[in-house]
Amino acid sequence: MNHAIVYFDGVCNFCNAVINFVIRHDKKDYFRFVSLQSERGQQFLREHNHPTEKLETFYLQEGDKIYGYSTAALRLAKHLSGIYSWAYAFIIIPRFIRDPVYNFISEHRYKIFGRQDRCMIPNPEMRAKFL
């Protein structure tokens, strides 16, 4: 099975909560996760000419396609179980409207939700989902 890879801000409390939510609702075991602060995450950012210090978004890699910002969030939701997959319907809203909302949350996530000094350490049953 091909897995999508979610590259996320590993020190962001909000991001970690979202990753835990995704794992709970990923009934098809579709997603794998990489912290952007990790060696693999930093390599990904450099290879795709994204900033390595100021993390503005998470990235979703599906095959050879890479998505960021609101498009990544909606494509991720598409693969979740239950009602959460319905969020993908918001893809019909143009990016120039969706992305400013996403960017506002992204810019204030540390202030609102806080951050950790280091990336979370997944528990043993979650470890296989992290690359």
TIDRENDO-961828 format. One record per atom (N, C-alpha, C, CB): residue in three letters; x, y, z; residue number from 1. Coordinates in pm, 1 decimal, padded with zeros to 6 digits. Glycine has a CB too. Layout:
BEGIN
code; c1; c2; c3; pos
Ala; X; Y; Z; NUM $
...
END
This chain:
BEGIN
code; c1; c2; c3; pos
Met; 00084.4; -00119.0; 00000.0; 1 $
Met; 00000.0; 00000.0; 00000.0; 1 $
Met; 00088.3; 00124.4; 00000.0; 1 $
Met; -00095.7; 00000.3; 00122.5; 1 $
Asn; 00049.6; 00222.1; -00077.7; 2 $
Asn; 00119.1; 00350.4; -00075.9; 2 $
Asn; 00064.8; 00433.1; 00039.3; 2 $
Asn; 00102.7; 00425.8; -00211.2; 2 $
His; 00154.8; 00492.2; 00111.7; 3 $
His; 00116.7; 00576.9; 00224.1; 3 $
His; 00143.1; 00722.5; 00188.8; 3 $
His; 00193.6; 00536.9; 00352.4; 3 $
Ala; 00056.1; 00808.9; 00235.4; 4 $
Ala; 00080.5; 00952.4; 00226.3; 4 $
Ala; 00168.5; 00990.0; 00345.1; 4 $
Ala; -00054.5; 01035.2; 00225.2; 4 $
Ile; 00254.3; 01089.0; 00325.1; 5 $
Ile; 00343.0; 01133.4; 00431.8; 5 $
Ile; 00302.0; 01273.6; 00474.8; 5 $
Ile; 00491.6; 01130.4; 00386.2; 5 $
Val; 00284.2; 01289.4; 00604.9; 6 $
Val; 00251.5; 01418.7; 00663.6; 6 $
Val; 00377.9; 01471.7; 00730.4; 6 $
Val; 00132.3; 01407.6; 00766.1; 6 $
Tyr; 00428.8; 01585.2; 00681.5; 7 $
Tyr; 00543.8; 01652.8; 00740.8; 7 $
Tyr; 00487.5; 01764.0; 00829.0; 7 $
Tyr; 00643.3; 01709.7; 00630.0; 7 $
Phe; 00515.5; 01759.3; 00958.3; 8 $
Phe; 00450.2; 01850.8; 01051.7; 8 $
Phe; 00550.4; 01913.3; 01148.3; 8 $
Phe; 00341.3; 01777.8; 01129.7; 8 $
Asp; 00509.3; 02022.2; 01210.8; 9 $
Asp; 00589.1; 02093.2; 01311.1; 9 $
Asp; 00583.8; 02013.3; 01441.1; 9 $
Asp; 00536.9; 02240.3; 01332.9; 9 $
Gly; 00691.5; 01944.8; 01472.1; 10 $
Gly; 00694.9; 01853.6; 01585.4; 10 $
Gly; 00696.3; 01918.1; 01722.3; 10 $
Gly; 00811.4; 01768.7; 01573.6; 10 $
Val; 00720.6; 02047.7; 01732.4; 11 $
Val; 00721.2; 02113.8; 01863.5; 11 $
Val; 00592.2; 02191.0; 01889.9; 11 $
Val; 00840.1; 02208.2; 01873.7; 11 $
Cys; 00504.8; 02196.4; 01793.7; 12 $
Cys; 00378.8; 02270.2; 01804.9; 12 $
Cys; 00274.2; 02183.8; 01875.3; 12 $
Cys; 00327.9; 02314.0; 01664.7; 12 $
Asn; 00220.0; 02232.2; 01986.2; 13 $
Asn; 00117.9; 02156.4; 02059.6; 13 $
Asn; -00006.8; 02132.2; 01975.2; 13 $
Asn; 00079.6; 02230.0; 02187.6; 13 $
Phe; -00048.8; 02233.5; 01900.8; 14 $
Phe; -00165.7; 02218.1; 01814.4; 14 $
Phe; -00139.4; 02112.0; 01707.2; 14 $
Phe; -00202.6; 02353.0; 01748.7; 14 $
Cys; -00022.7; 02119.1; 01644.4; 15 $
Cys; 00012.7; 02023.5; 01539.6; 15 $
Cys; 00015.5; 01881.2; 01594.8; 15 $
Cys; 00148.9; 02059.2; 01477.9; 15 $
Asn; 00073.1; 01864.3; 01713.3; 16 $
Asn; 00077.9; 01732.0; 01775.0; 16 $
Asn; -00062.1; 01680.5; 01806.6; 16 $
Asn; 00162.1; 01736.1; 01902.4; 16 $
Ala; -00150.7; 01767.5; 01850.0; 17 $
Ala; -00288.5; 01727.4; 01877.0; 17 $
Ala; -00357.3; 01683.7; 01747.5; 17 $
Ala; -00366.7; 01843.1; 01943.3; 17 $
Val; -00330.5; 01756.9; 01640.1; 18 $
Val; -00388.2; 01720.4; 01510.3; 18 $
Val; -00334.6; 01585.0; 01464.8; 18 $
Val; -00357.2; 01828.8; 01404.2; 18 $
Ile; -00205.5; 01560.9; 01480.5; 19 $
Ile; -00146.6; 01432.8; 01440.4; 19 $
Ile; -00209.9; 01318.7; 01520.3; 19 $
Ile; 00007.4; 01434.3; 01460.9; 19 $
Asn; -00227.2; 01337.2; 01649.6; 20 $
Asn; -00292.7; 01234.5; 01731.4; 20 $
Asn; -00436.6; 01210.5; 01686.7; 20 $
Asn; -00290.2; 01274.7; 01878.9; 20 $
Phe; -00506.5; 01317.3; 01650.6; 21 $
Phe; -00642.9; 01306.4; 01598.6; 21 $
Phe; -00643.8; 01227.9; 01468.0; 21 $
Phe; -00704.4; 01446.2; 01577.5; 21 $
Val; -00550.6; 01260.7; 01378.6; 22 $
Val; -00542.9; 01192.1; 01249.6; 22 $
Val; -00515.7; 01043.1; 01271.0; 22 $
Val; -00432.7; 01255.1; 01160.5; 22 $
Ile; -00424.0; 01010.6; 01358.7; 23 $
Ile; -00392.8; 00869.4; 01384.6; 23 $
Ile; -00517.1; 00795.1; 01433.2; 23 $
Ile; -00279.1; 00856.9; 01488.9; 23 $
Arg; -00594.9; 00856.4; 01521.2; 24 $
Arg; -00716.8; 00791.9; 01572.5; 24 $
Arg; -00821.7; 00770.6; 01464.0; 24 $
Arg; -00776.4; 00875.2; 01684.5; 24 $
His; -00823.1; 00857.8; 01362.3; 25 $
His; -00926.4; 00851.5; 01259.3; 25 $
His; -00873.7; 00803.7; 01123.5; 25 $
His; -00989.9; 00987.2; 01243.5; 25 $
Asp; -00755.2; 00748.3; 01122.9; 26 $
Asp; -00693.8; 00694.2; 01000.5; 26 $
Asp; -00717.2; 00543.2; 00997.7; 26 $
Asp; -00539.6; 00727.3; 00994.0; 26 $
Lys; -00840.8; 00504.5; 00976.3; 27 $
Lys; -00880.0; 00362.9; 00984.6; 27 $
Lys; -00816.8; 00277.5; 00875.0; 27 $
Lys; -01031.0; 00350.6; 00976.9; 27 $
Lys; -00776.2; 00339.6; 00765.9; 28 $
Lys; -00714.0; 00263.8; 00655.6; 28 $
Lys; -00562.2; 00262.7; 00664.3; 28 $
Lys; -00756.3; 00322.2; 00521.6; 28 $
Asp; -00507.0; 00319.3; 00771.2; 29 $
Asp; -00361.9; 00323.0; 00792.0; 29 $
Asp; -00289.7; 00386.0; 00672.8; 29 $
Asp; -00308.2; 00181.6; 00816.6; 29 $
Tyr; -00343.7; 00496.4; 00625.9; 30 $
Tyr; -00295.0; 00563.5; 00505.7; 30 $
Tyr; -00177.0; 00656.5; 00531.9; 30 $
Tyr; -00406.4; 00641.5; 00442.9; 30 $
Phe; -00170.3; 00715.4; 00651.9; 31 $
Phe; -00072.6; 00820.1; 00677.8; 31 $
Phe; 00050.9; 00770.4; 00752.9; 31 $
Phe; -00137.3; 00930.6; 00755.5; 31 $
Arg; 00164.2; 00832.6; 00717.6; 32 $
Arg; 00289.1; 00820.5; 00792.5; 32 $
Arg; 00332.4; 00962.7; 00824.4; 32 $
Arg; 00401.1; 00741.1; 00711.3; 32 $
Phe; 00413.2; 00980.1; 00927.7; 33 $
Phe; 00441.2; 01112.6; 00980.4; 33 $
Phe; 00590.6; 01137.2; 00994.9; 33 $
Phe; 00372.6; 01131.2; 01113.8; 33 $
Val; 00630.7; 01261.4; 00964.8; 34 $
Val; 00769.3; 01304.0; 00978.2; 34 $
Val; 00770.0; 01443.8; 01038.4; 34 $
Val; 00843.8; 01301.2; 00840.5; 34 $
Ser; 00842.6; 01461.2; 01147.1; 35 $
Ser; 00858.2; 01593.4; 01205.9; 35 $
Ser; 00947.7; 01677.3; 01114.7; 35 $
Ser; 00917.8; 01584.2; 01350.0; 35 $
Leu; 00909.3; 01800.2; 01091.4; 36 $
Leu; 00990.9; 01889.2; 01009.0; 36 $
Leu; 01123.5; 01923.7; 01075.0; 36 $
Leu; 00914.8; 02016.0; 00978.9; 36 $
Gln; 01133.7; 01905.8; 01205.9; 37 $
Gln; 01259.2; 01933.4; 01275.4; 37 $
Gln; 01357.3; 01816.1; 01263.4; 37 $
Gln; 01231.9; 01963.9; 01422.8; 37 $
Ser; 01309.7; 01700.3; 01222.8; 38 $
Ser; 01396.8; 01582.6; 01211.6; 38 $
Ser; 01489.2; 01596.3; 01090.8; 38 $
Ser; 01312.7; 01453.1; 01200.2; 38 $
Glu; 01589.4; 01511.8; 01085.0; 39 $
Glu; 01681.5; 01512.8; 00971.5; 39 $
Glu; 01606.9; 01491.1; 00840.3; 39 $
Glu; 01789.3; 01405.3; 00989.1; 39 $
Arg; 01515.4; 01394.7; 00840.4; 40 $
Arg; 01437.6; 01367.5; 00719.3; 40 $
Arg; 01347.3; 01485.1; 00683.8; 40 $
Arg; 01353.6; 01240.9; 00737.4; 40 $
Gly; 01287.5; 01547.3; 00784.5; 41 $
Gly; 01202.5; 01663.9; 00760.4; 41 $
Gly; 01280.1; 01781.6; 00705.3; 41 $
Gly; 01133.1; 01704.6; 00887.6; 41 $
Gln; 01397.5; 01807.2; 00761.8; 42 $
Gln; 01482.7; 01916.6; 00713.4; 42 $
Gln; 01529.0; 01889.8; 00569.9; 42 $
Gln; 01605.0; 01934.9; 00806.2; 42 $
Gln; 01561.7; 01766.2; 00540.0; 43 $
Gln; 01602.1; 01729.5; 00404.2; 43 $
Gln; 01487.1; 01754.0; 00306.1; 43 $
Gln; 01646.8; 01581.4; 00399.0; 43 $
Phe; 01366.0; 01715.6; 00345.4; 44 $
Phe; 01247.2; 01739.2; 00263.1; 44 $
Phe; 01231.4; 01888.5; 00233.8; 44 $
Phe; 01120.8; 01684.6; 00333.1; 44 $
Leu; 01243.8; 01971.0; 00337.4; 45 $
Leu; 01228.2; 02115.9; 00319.0; 45 $
Leu; 01333.4; 02170.9; 00223.2; 45 $
Leu; 01237.4; 02188.4; 00454.0; 45 $
Arg; 01458.6; 02130.9; 00240.1; 46 $
Arg; 01565.4; 02179.2; 00151.3; 46 $
Arg; 01542.2; 02133.6; 00006.8; 46 $
Arg; 01703.0; 02129.4; 00200.8; 46 $
Glu; 01506.7; 02007.5; -00010.8; 47 $
Glu; 01485.8; 01953.8; -00146.2; 47 $
Glu; 01374.2; 02026.1; -00220.6; 47 $
Glu; 01454.0; 01805.3; -00139.3; 47 $
His; 01276.5; 02077.5; -00146.7; 48 $
His; 01161.8; 02142.5; -00210.1; 48 $
His; 01163.7; 02294.2; -00192.6; 48 $
His; 01033.0; 02086.4; -00153.5; 48 $
Asn; 01280.9; 02346.6; -00154.2; 49 $
Asn; 01301.5; 02491.3; -00142.2; 49 $
Asn; 01201.8; 02559.6; -00048.9; 49 $
Asn; 01293.3; 02554.6; -00278.0; 49 $
His; 01172.7; 02494.5; 00063.1; 50 $
His; 01087.8; 02552.8; 00166.4; 50 $
His; 01177.9; 02601.1; 00279.8; 50 $
His; 00981.5; 02449.4; 00218.2; 50 $
Pro; 01135.4; 02702.9; 00354.6; 51 $
Pro; 01217.4; 02750.4; 00466.4; 51 $
Pro; 01236.0; 02639.7; 00571.0; 51 $
Pro; 01152.9; 02875.1; 00531.4; 51 $
Thr; 01356.5; 02631.0; 00625.7; 52 $
Thr; 01385.1; 02527.0; 00725.1; 52 $
Thr; 01372.6; 02578.8; 00868.0; 52 $
Thr; 01524.7; 02471.0; 00703.1; 52 $
Glu; 01366.8; 02707.9; 00886.5; 53 $
Glu; 01359.0; 02765.8; 01021.0; 53 $
Glu; 01216.1; 02805.9; 01056.7; 53 $
Glu; 01451.1; 02887.4; 01031.8; 53 $
Lys; 01157.2; 02893.5; 00979.0; 54 $
Lys; 01022.0; 02942.5; 01008.1; 54 $
Lys; 00921.7; 02850.0; 00939.8; 54 $
Lys; 01003.3; 03091.2; 00960.2; 54 $
Leu; 00857.4; 02767.2; 01019.9; 55 $
Leu; 00763.3; 02669.5; 00966.5; 55 $
Leu; 00624.4; 02731.6; 00960.3; 55 $
Leu; 00762.1; 02540.6; 01052.6; 55 $
Glu; 00572.8; 02744.8; 00838.6; 56 $
Glu; 00445.6; 02813.2; 00818.9; 56 $
Glu; 00329.8; 02717.2; 00794.5; 56 $
Glu; 00456.7; 02908.8; 00703.7; 56 $
Thr; 00359.4; 02593.6; 00758.4; 57 $
Thr; 00254.6; 02498.8; 00722.7; 57 $
Thr; 00304.5; 02358.0; 00745.3; 57 $
Thr; 00209.9; 02517.6; 00576.7; 57 $
Phe; 00214.7; 02264.1; 00736.3; 58 $
Phe; 00255.9; 02125.0; 00727.3; 58 $
Phe; 00242.0; 02086.6; 00581.1; 58 $
Phe; 00170.4; 02030.9; 00821.8; 58 $
Tyr; 00302.1; 01978.4; 00542.2; 59 $
Tyr; 00297.2; 01933.8; 00402.8; 59 $
Tyr; 00241.9; 01793.0; 00397.5; 59 $
Tyr; 00437.4; 01939.7; 00336.8; 59 $
Leu; 00166.1; 01766.6; 00293.0; 60 $
Leu; 00113.0; 01634.0; 00267.5; 60 $
Leu; 00169.3; 01587.6; 00135.1; 60 $
Leu; -00043.1; 01633.1; 00266.8; 60 $
Gln; 00238.6; 01475.3; 00137.9; 61 $
Gln; 00294.2; 01418.6; 00016.2; 61 $
Gln; 00214.5; 01293.5; -00019.4; 61 $
Gln; 00445.7; 01386.0; 00033.2; 61 $
Glu; 00150.2; 01299.5; -00134.2; 62 $
Glu; 00076.2; 01184.9; -00186.9; 62 $
Glu; 00140.3; 01148.0; -00319.9; 62 $
Glu; -00078.0; 01216.9; -00203.8; 62 $
Gly; 00215.3; 01037.7; -00319.5; 63 $
Gly; 00290.8; 01000.8; -00438.0; 63 $
Gly; 00393.6; 01108.2; -00466.6; 63 $
Gly; 00197.7; 00980.3; -00559.2; 63 $
Asp; 00393.4; 01161.1; -00588.4; 64 $
Asp; 00489.8; 01265.2; -00623.7; 64 $
Asp; 00431.9; 01406.3; -00610.6; 64 $
Asp; 00539.0; 01243.6; -00765.2; 64 $
Lys; 00311.8; 01417.5; -00556.8; 65 $
Lys; 00249.1; 01548.5; -00537.3; 65 $
Lys; 00262.7; 01592.7; -00392.2; 65 $
Lys; 00100.4; 01544.5; -00578.0; 65 $
Ile; 00290.6; 01721.7; -00374.9; 66 $
Ile; 00308.6; 01778.7; -00242.0; 66 $
Ile; 00211.0; 01895.1; -00226.4; 66 $
Ile; 00456.5; 01825.2; -00219.4; 66 $
Tyr; 00139.4; 01893.9; -00114.5; 67 $
Tyr; 00040.5; 01997.7; -00085.9; 67 $
Tyr; 00077.5; 02067.0; 00044.5; 67 $
Tyr; -00103.0; 01937.8; -00078.0; 67 $
Gly; 00044.0; 02193.2; 00052.4; 68 $
Gly; 00065.6; 02270.3; 00174.5; 68 $
Gly; -00057.2; 02353.2; 00204.8; 68 $
Gly; 00189.7; 02360.5; 00161.9; 68 $
Tyr; -00054.7; 02418.5; 00319.4; 69 $
Tyr; -00157.5; 02511.6; 00362.1; 69 $
Tyr; -00296.2; 02445.8; 00364.6; 69 $
Tyr; -00158.7; 02633.0; 00270.2; 69 $
Ser; -00399.7; 02518.5; 00327.3; 70 $
Ser; -00535.5; 02465.9; 00340.9; 70 $
Ser; -00561.0; 02345.4; 00251.1; 70 $
Ser; -00635.9; 02574.2; 00309.6; 70 $
Thr; -00495.4; 02339.3; 00137.1; 71 $
Thr; -00515.7; 02225.2; 00047.8; 71 $
Thr; -00466.3; 02096.9; 00114.6; 71 $
Thr; -00442.6; 02247.6; -00087.0; 71 $
Ala; -00352.4; 02103.4; 00182.2; 72 $
Ala; -00300.7; 01986.1; 00253.8; 72 $
Ala; -00398.8; 01943.7; 00362.1; 72 $
Ala; -00161.9; 02015.9; 00315.9; 72 $
Ala; -00453.1; 02039.6; 00436.5; 73 $
Ala; -00546.5; 02007.1; 00545.0; 73 $
Ala; -00672.3; 01940.1; 00490.7; 73 $
Ala; -00584.2; 02133.9; 00623.3; 73 $
Leu; -00725.0; 01991.6; 00382.4; 74 $
Leu; -00847.3; 01934.6; 00326.1; 74 $
Leu; -00823.1; 01797.3; 00263.6; 74 $
Leu; -00905.7; 02029.1; 00222.0; 74 $
Arg; -00710.4; 01781.4; 00196.2; 75 $
Arg; -00678.5; 01650.4; 00137.9; 75 $
Arg; -00654.4; 01546.9; 00248.1; 75 $
Arg; -00554.0; 01660.6; 00046.0; 75 $
Leu; -00596.9; 01590.5; 00358.6; 76 $
Leu; -00578.3; 01501.3; 00472.2; 76 $
Leu; -00715.3; 01459.0; 00527.0; 76 $
Leu; -00493.3; 01570.3; 00582.9; 76 $
Ala; -00803.8; 01554.5; 00545.2; 77 $
Ala; -00937.9; 01525.7; 00598.2; 77 $
Ala; -01012.4; 01425.9; 00509.5; 77 $
Ala; -01019.5; 01655.7; 00610.8; 77 $
Lys; -00990.5; 01434.7; 00381.5; 78 $
Lys; -01057.5; 01346.0; 00284.8; 78 $
Lys; -01038.0; 01198.7; 00320.0; 78 $
Lys; -01004.9; 01372.5; 00143.1; 78 $
His; -00925.8; 01163.8; 00380.0; 79 $
His; -00892.9; 01024.1; 00408.4; 79 $
His; -00927.9; 00980.3; 00549.5; 79 $
His; -00747.6; 01001.2; 00385.0; 79 $
Leu; -00987.4; 01068.1; 00629.2; 80 $
Leu; -01023.7; 01031.7; 00766.0; 80 $
Leu; -01157.3; 00958.5; 00768.4; 80 $
Leu; -01029.9; 01156.6; 00855.2; 80 $
Ser; -01178.2; 00883.5; 00873.6; 81 $
Ser; -01302.5; 00807.9; 00886.8; 81 $
Ser; -01415.4; 00898.7; 00935.2; 81 $
Ser; -01283.9; 00689.5; 00983.8; 81 $
Gly; -01535.7; 00856.3; 00906.8; 82 $
Gly; -01654.2; 00924.3; 00958.2; 82 $
Gly; -01680.7; 01058.8; 00893.7; 82 $
Gly; -01641.3; 00942.8; 01104.6; 82 $
Ile; -01746.4; 01141.5; 00968.9; 83 $
Ile; -01791.9; 01272.2; 00921.4; 83 $
Ile; -01676.0; 01365.1; 00885.7; 83 $
Ile; -01878.9; 01337.9; 01026.7; 83 $
Tyr; -01557.5; 01339.0; 00941.4; 84 $
Tyr; -01442.7; 01427.4; 00919.6; 84 $
Tyr; -01403.9; 01435.4; 00772.5; 84 $
Tyr; -01323.7; 01379.8; 01001.4; 84 $
Ser; -01428.0; 01329.1; 00698.5; 85 $
Ser; -01393.9; 01330.5; 00555.4; 85 $
Ser; -01478.9; 01430.9; 00478.6; 85 $
Ser; -01411.7; 01190.9; 00495.1; 85 $
Trp; -01592.9; 01467.3; 00532.6; 86 $
Trp; -01679.5; 01563.9; 00466.3; 86 $
Trp; -01616.0; 01701.7; 00457.4; 86 $
Trp; -01811.3; 01573.2; 00538.6; 86 $
Ala; -01518.6; 01729.7; 00541.5; 87 $
Ala; -01450.7; 01859.7; 00536.8; 87 $
Ala; -01387.4; 01884.3; 00400.6; 87 $
Ala; -01343.8; 01868.0; 00646.0; 87 $
Tyr; -01359.1; 01776.1; 00329.2; 88 $
Tyr; -01298.6; 01791.3; 00195.3; 88 $
Tyr; -01389.0; 01872.1; 00101.9; 88 $
Tyr; -01270.1; 01652.7; 00133.3; 88 $
Ala; -01516.6; 01878.4; 00129.3; 89 $
Ala; -01609.0; 01956.2; 00045.7; 89 $
Ala; -01567.1; 02103.5; 00037.7; 89 $
Ala; -01752.2; 01945.4; 00100.8; 89 $
Phe; -01494.6; 02152.2; 00138.7; 90 $
Phe; -01449.4; 02291.9; 00138.4; 90 $
Phe; -01342.7; 02318.4; 00032.6; 90 $
Phe; -01395.3; 02329.3; 00275.2; 90 $
Ile; -01297.9; 02214.8; -00036.3; 91 $
Ile; -01199.1; 02232.0; -00143.5; 91 $
Ile; -01257.4; 02318.2; -00255.8; 91 $
Ile; -01154.1; 02094.2; -00199.0; 91 $
Ile; -01390.0; 02326.1; -00264.0; 92 $
Ile; -01451.1; 02408.7; -00369.3; 92 $
Ile; -01431.1; 02558.1; -00344.6; 92 $
Ile; -01600.1; 02378.3; -00379.5; 92 $
Ile; -01400.5; 02594.6; -00220.7; 93 $
Ile; -01371.1; 02735.1; -00189.6; 93 $
Ile; -01231.9; 02766.0; -00243.7; 93 $
Ile; -01379.6; 02763.7; -00033.9; 93 $
Pro; -01217.3; 02872.2; -00318.7; 94 $
Pro; -01086.5; 02904.6; -00378.1; 94 $
Pro; -00977.4; 02922.8; -00271.7; 94 $
Pro; -01097.6; 03032.1; -00462.6; 94 $
Arg; -00856.3; 02882.7; -00308.2; 95 $
Arg; -00742.3; 02892.9; -00216.1; 95 $
Arg; -00720.4; 03033.8; -00164.7; 95 $
Arg; -00617.0; 02845.0; -00283.9; 95 $
Phe; -00744.0; 03135.0; -00248.8; 96 $
Phe; -00718.5; 03272.1; -00204.6; 96 $
Phe; -00812.5; 03312.3; -00090.7; 96 $
Phe; -00733.8; 03369.3; -00322.2; 96 $
Ile; -00917.9; 03236.3; -00068.0; 97 $
Ile; -01005.9; 03258.5; 00047.3; 97 $
Ile; -00966.2; 03164.7; 00161.6; 97 $
Ile; -01155.2; 03236.5; 00008.0; 97 $
Arg; -00940.4; 03037.2; 00129.9; 98 $
Arg; -00907.2; 02937.1; 00232.4; 98 $
Arg; -00773.7; 02964.6; 00300.3; 98 $
Arg; -00904.6; 02798.7; 00170.8; 98 $
Asp; -00671.0; 02994.7; 00220.7; 99 $
Asp; -00536.2; 03006.4; 00276.1; 99 $
Asp; -00519.8; 03118.3; 00379.6; 99 $
Asp; -00439.4; 03028.5; 00164.8; 99 $
Pro; -00581.9; 03235.4; 00363.8; 100 $
Pro; -00567.6; 03336.3; 00469.9; 100 $
Pro; -00621.3; 03288.7; 00605.7; 100 $
Pro; -00639.7; 03463.8; 00429.3; 100 $
Val; -00728.5; 03210.5; 00606.1; 101 $
Val; -00781.1; 03155.5; 00731.3; 101 $
Val; -00678.3; 03058.4; 00788.8; 101 $
Val; -00918.9; 03084.3; 00708.7; 101 $
Tyr; -00626.4; 02970.0; 00704.5; 102 $
Tyr; -00523.1; 02875.3; 00747.9; 102 $
Tyr; -00401.4; 02951.1; 00801.5; 102 $
Tyr; -00481.4; 02782.1; 00630.7; 102 $
Asn; -00356.8; 03052.2; 00728.8; 103 $
Asn; -00238.3; 03128.9; 00768.1; 103 $
Asn; -00257.3; 03199.5; 00902.3; 103 $
Asn; -00204.5; 03231.4; 00660.5; 103 $
Phe; -00377.1; 03248.6; 00928.7; 104 $
Phe; -00403.2; 03314.4; 01056.9; 104 $
Phe; -00382.4; 03215.9; 01171.7; 104 $
Phe; -00546.8; 03371.9; 01060.7; 104 $
Ile; -00438.2; 03096.6; 01157.9; 105 $
Ile; -00421.2; 02993.9; 01261.5; 105 $
Ile; -00274.2; 02956.9; 01273.8; 105 $
Ile; -00505.9; 02868.0; 01229.5; 105 $
Ser; -00207.4; 02938.9; 01161.8; 106 $
Ser; -00066.3; 02900.2; 01161.8; 106 $
Ser; 00020.5; 03004.9; 01231.3; 106 $
Ser; -00017.5; 02878.7; 01018.6; 106 $
Glu; -00004.4; 03131.5; 01201.2; 107 $
Glu; 00077.0; 03238.9; 01258.7; 107 $
Glu; 00057.7; 03253.4; 01409.5; 107 $
Glu; 00044.2; 03370.1; 01190.9; 107 $
His; -00056.4; 03212.1; 01462.8; 108 $
His; -00087.7; 03230.3; 01604.2; 108 $
His; -00088.1; 03100.0; 01683.8; 108 $
His; -00221.0; 03296.9; 01617.6; 108 $
Arg; -00050.6; 02988.6; 01622.6; 109 $
Arg; -00062.0; 02858.5; 01688.6; 109 $
Arg; 00023.7; 02846.4; 01814.1; 109 $
Arg; -00024.4; 02750.0; 01592.5; 109 $
Tyr; 00144.1; 02901.0; 01813.8; 110 $
Tyr; 00228.2; 02892.9; 01934.0; 110 $
Tyr; 00169.7; 02977.2; 02046.7; 110 $
Tyr; 00372.0; 02938.9; 01902.8; 110 $
Lys; 00119.9; 03095.6; 02011.2; 111 $
Lys; 00065.3; 03186.8; 02111.0; 111 $
Lys; -00061.4; 03127.6; 02174.5; 111 $
Lys; 00034.6; 03323.9; 02047.1; 111 $
Ile; -00145.1; 03065.4; 02093.8; 112 $
Ile; -00271.9; 03011.9; 02142.5; 112 $
Ile; -00254.3; 02875.4; 02210.3; 112 $
Ile; -00371.1; 03000.4; 02027.2; 112 $
Phe; -00178.3; 02785.6; 02146.2; 113 $
Phe; -00170.7; 02647.1; 02192.4; 113 $
Phe; -00038.1; 02611.6; 02260.1; 113 $
Phe; -00192.9; 02555.0; 02076.7; 113 $
Gly; 00062.5; 02696.7; 02243.3; 114 $
Gly; 00192.4; 02671.3; 02304.1; 114 $
Gly; 00280.2; 02581.5; 02218.5; 114 $
Gly; 00174.2; 02609.6; 02440.0; 114 $
Arg; 00401.1; 02559.2; 02270.9; 115 $
Arg; 00496.9; 02475.7; 02200.7; 115 $
Arg; 00582.3; 02402.9; 02301.7; 115 $
Arg; 00584.1; 02559.0; 02105.4; 115 $
Gln; 00648.2; 02299.5; 02254.4; 116 $
Gln; 00735.8; 02219.7; 02339.0; 116 $
Gln; 00880.8; 02253.3; 02305.9; 116 $
Gln; 00708.2; 02067.9; 02320.3; 116 $
Asp; 00971.8; 02213.6; 02393.2; 117 $
Asp; 01114.2; 02234.9; 02367.3; 117 $
Asp; 01169.8; 02136.5; 02265.5; 117 $
Asp; 01192.7; 02224.2; 02496.3; 117 $
Arg; 01103.6; 02021.9; 02253.0; 118 $
Arg; 01149.6; 01919.8; 02158.6; 118 $
Arg; 01028.7; 01846.5; 02102.6; 118 $
Arg; 01248.0; 01819.8; 02226.8; 118 $
Cys; 01052.5; 01770.3; 01997.7; 119 $
Cys; 00945.4; 01696.0; 01931.7; 119 $
Cys; 00890.2; 01588.4; 02024.6; 119 $
Cys; 00996.0; 01632.8; 01800.8; 119 $
Met; 00762.1; 01556.2; 02003.8; 120 $
Met; 00701.3; 01451.7; 02084.3; 120 $
Met; 00765.0; 01316.9; 02052.8; 120 $
Met; 00549.8; 01446.4; 02060.4; 120 $
Ile; 00761.8; 01229.9; 02149.7; 121 $
Ile; 00812.2; 01094.1; 02131.0; 121 $
Ile; 00690.3; 01003.8; 02124.8; 121 $
Ile; 00911.7; 01050.7; 02246.6; 121 $
Pro; 00666.8; 00939.7; 02009.4; 122 $
Pro; 00547.4; 00856.1; 01997.5; 122 $
Pro; 00555.7; 00733.2; 02088.4; 122 $
Pro; 00527.7; 00812.4; 01852.0; 122 $
Asn; 00440.5; 00690.7; 02138.3; 123 $
Asn; 00437.3; 00570.3; 02220.0; 123 $
Asn; 00461.7; 00448.2; 02130.7; 123 $
Asn; 00301.7; 00558.0; 02295.3; 123 $
Pro; 00489.8; 00332.9; 02189.5; 124 $
Pro; 00529.5; 00216.0; 02109.4; 124 $
Pro; 00431.0; 00176.6; 01999.6; 124 $
Pro; 00548.8; 00099.6; 02199.5; 124 $
Glu; 00300.0; 00183.1; 02025.5; 125 $
Glu; 00205.5; 00142.5; 01921.3; 125 $
Glu; 00195.2; 00244.7; 01808.5; 125 $
Glu; 00068.7; 00120.0; 01981.9; 125 $
Met; 00232.3; 00370.1; 01833.6; 126 $
Met; 00229.5; 00472.7; 01729.9; 126 $
Met; 00361.9; 00480.5; 01653.3; 126 $
Met; 00197.3; 00608.1; 01791.7; 126 $
Arg; 00467.6; 00429.4; 01710.2; 127 $
Arg; 00602.5; 00446.3; 01653.3; 127 $
Arg; 00611.9; 00402.5; 01508.3; 127 $
Arg; 00702.7; 00368.7; 01734.7; 127 $
Ala; 00542.9; 00296.9; 01468.8; 128 $
Ala; 00550.5; 00245.9; 01331.3; 128 $
Ala; 00496.0; 00346.7; 01229.4; 128 $
Ala; 00473.2; 00114.4; 01320.0; 128 $
Lys; 00416.5; 00441.4; 01274.4; 129 $
Lys; 00361.1; 00540.7; 01183.2; 129 $
Lys; 00454.3; 00658.1; 01157.0; 129 $
Lys; 00231.9; 00591.5; 01237.2; 129 $
Phe; 00564.5; 00664.3; 01231.1; 130 $
Phe; 00658.9; 00775.0; 01217.0; 130 $
Phe; 00782.8; 00727.8; 01142.3; 130 $
Phe; 00697.6; 00832.4; 01355.3; 130 $
Leu; 00821.7; 00807.2; 01042.6; 131 $
Leu; 00937.3; 00771.3; 00959.8; 131 $
Leu; 01062.3; 00842.7; 01007.2; 131 $
Leu; 00910.9; 00804.5; 00812.8; 131 $
END
